Amino acid sequence: MSKIKVGVIGAGGRMGKAIIQVLSISKKSVLSAAVVREGAIYAGFDSGNHAGIKETGILLSSDLQKANEDSDVLIDFSTHTGFESILNTALKNHKPLVIGTTGLTDSDKTLIKSASETIPIVFSPNMSVGVNLLFKLTEIAAKVLHEDFDIEVLDIHHRHKKDAPSGTAMYLKEVLLEASKRNEENVIYGRHGMYPERDQKEIAMHTMRAGEVVGEHTVYFFSPEERIEITHRAQDRKTFASGAVKAAEFLYGKSKGLYNMFDVLGI
């Protein structure tokens, strides 16, 4: 049985390299294209060498159309600035698309939903198996604890990460709001200066950007008598890369629809 051909968009970045590493040892999938931004100094390099492994024979290229033609499924871990072009090209070529890019706007998310009526899409702020369990455990805790506990979310990432809070932290917020029946008016982002006494429905989001932390998220539930912490710490980017490849394999053969990692993992 032939392997699923997977094109990686954003192949020059940290996540792109990790996905290429995972694909190099996959039993089901193989790298078919490695797309980098226009004008990237490493364009033309072998994607395997760039990812720190043996040569793959797939060169880094900015030719998005050729990547679509050469691939069964695409994985996008680029930046939000080129996202619309990537989505439109996938639509034009009717290619399944895994979207792991963070920092997308509400307008981008509307485009994703519309595109999923034509092509199959997995869209998730985090592809890690462990993080998706974090989402589910957070949902359960929020439903059980109701308003008896104060809720705080802490997001820690490496000093190079540009968006804050992270896409994962923002999704945790959405999980908490829905499970606890609150809304965005109940959310504050960091604290500075004088505040009135904490509102019973308040959810606070906090961000740290330092060192080379791959990714850490903690949801805290505080009562006067006890504290519950639900934490996920990523040790290696391959945890996200492995999830992205699972998502690509899940999409192969599907005609259309919008899916998340719960669908991929069967949670």
Order of alpha helices (4+ residues) and beta strands (2+ residues): beta-alpha-beta-alpha-beta-alpha-beta-alpha-beta-alpha-beta-alpha-beta-alpha-beta-beta-beta-beta-alpha-beta-alpha
